């Protein structure tokens, strides 16, 4: 007569695997979500800095970028067109604005 298989404990191992996979999924989603938020904040800061720069130049762009939690990485002005690049927590964004029609 065959002895019954000892399957006790398999459910615990499978449950542990499911819990670990779920935890990894939550961490990945949280990291991705944080990057999306940082990217949006960087774009907002870049837009505001570019618009401010059309009137106040580089100093205004730097102040507005800083007030939005960003760092002004580059500033370029050609005629009436201003282009700025800002960085927020490693995410960069570029914006362009003009003081003309």
Secondary structure as a PSIPRED ss2 file (coil, helix, strand):
# PSIPRED VFORMAT (PSIPRED V4.0)

   1 X C   1.000  0.000  0.000
   2 X C   1.000  0.000  0.000
   3 X C   1.000  0.000  0.000
   4 X C   1.000  0.000  0.000
   5 X C   1.000  0.000  0.000
   6 X C   1.000  0.000  0.000
   7 X C   1.000  0.000  0.000
   8 X C   1.000  0.000  0.000
   9 X C   1.000  0.000  0.000
  10 X H   0.000  1.000  0.000
  11 X H   0.000  1.000  0.000
  12 X H   0.000  1.000  0.000
  13 X H   0.000  1.000  0.000
  14 X H   0.000  1.000  0.000
  15 X H   0.000  1.000  0.000
  16 X H   0.000  1.000  0.000
  17 X H   0.000  1.000  0.000
  18 X H   0.000  1.000  0.000
  19 X H   0.000  1.000  0.000
  20 X H   0.000  1.000  0.000
  21 X H   0.000  1.000  0.000
  22 X H   0.000  1.000  0.000
  23 X H   0.000  1.000  0.000
  24 X H   0.000  1.000  0.000
  25 X H   0.000  1.000  0.000
  26 X H   0.000  1.000  0.000
  27 X H   0.000  1.000  0.000
  28 X H   0.000  1.000  0.000
  29 X H   0.000  1.000  0.000
  30 X H   0.000  1.000  0.000
  31 X H   0.000  1.000  0.000
  32 X H   0.000  1.000  0.000
  33 X H   0.000  1.000  0.000
  34 X H   0.000  1.000  0.000
  35 X H   0.000  1.000  0.000
  36 X H   0.000  1.000  0.000
  37 X H   0.000  1.000  0.000
  38 X H   0.000  1.000  0.000
  39 X H   0.000  1.000  0.000
  40 X H   0.000  1.000  0.000
  41 X H   0.000  1.000  0.000
  42 X H   0.000  1.000  0.000
  43 X H   0.000  1.000  0.000
  44 X H   0.000  1.000  0.000
  45 X H   0.000  1.000  0.000
  46 X H   0.000  1.000  0.000
  47 X H   0.000  1.000  0.000
  48 X H   0.000  1.000  0.000
  49 X H   0.000  1.000  0.000
  50 X H   0.000  1.000  0.000
  51 X H   0.000  1.000  0.000
  52 X H   0.000  1.000  0.000
  53 X H   0.000  1.000  0.000
  54 X H   0.000  1.000  0.000
  55 X H   0.000  1.000  0.000
  56 X H   0.000  1.000  0.000
  57 X H   0.000  1.000  0.000
  58 X H   0.000  1.000  0.000
  59 X H   0.000  1.000  0.000
  60 X H   0.000  1.000  0.000
  61 X H   0.000  1.000  0.000
  62 X H   0.000  1.000  0.000
  63 X H   0.000  1.000  0.000
  64 X H   0.000  1.000  0.000
  65 X H   0.000  1.000  0.000
  66 X H   0.000  1.000  0.000
  67 X H   0.000  1.000  0.000
  68 X C   1.000  0.000  0.000
  69 X C   1.000  0.000  0.000
  70 X C   1.000  0.000  0.000
  71 X E   0.000  0.000  1.000
  72 X E   0.000  0.000  1.000
  73 X E   0.000  0.000  1.000
  74 X E   0.000  0.000  1.000
  75 X E   0.000  0.000  1.000
  76 X E   0.000  0.000  1.000
  77 X E   0.000  0.000  1.000
  78 X E   0.000  0.000  1.000
  79 X C   1.000  0.000  0.000
  80 X C   1.000  0.000  0.000
  81 X E   0.000  0.000  1.000
  82 X E   0.000  0.000  1.000
  83 X E   0.000  0.000  1.000
  84 X E   0.000  0.000  1.000
  85 X E   0.000  0.000  1.000
  86 X E   0.000  0.000  1.000
  87 X E   0.000  0.000  1.000
  88 X E   0.000  0.000  1.000
  89 X C   1.000  0.000  0.000
  90 X C   1.000  0.000  0.000
  91 X E   0.000  0.000  1.000
  92 X E   0.000  0.000  1.000
  93 X E   0.000  0.000  1.000
  94 X E   0.000  0.000  1.000
  95 X E   0.000  0.000  1.000
  96 X E   0.000  0.000  1.000
  97 X E   0.000  0.000  1.000
  98 X E   0.000  0.000  1.000
  99 X C   1.000  0.000  0.000
 100 X C   1.000  0.000  0.000
 101 X C   1.000  0.000  0.000
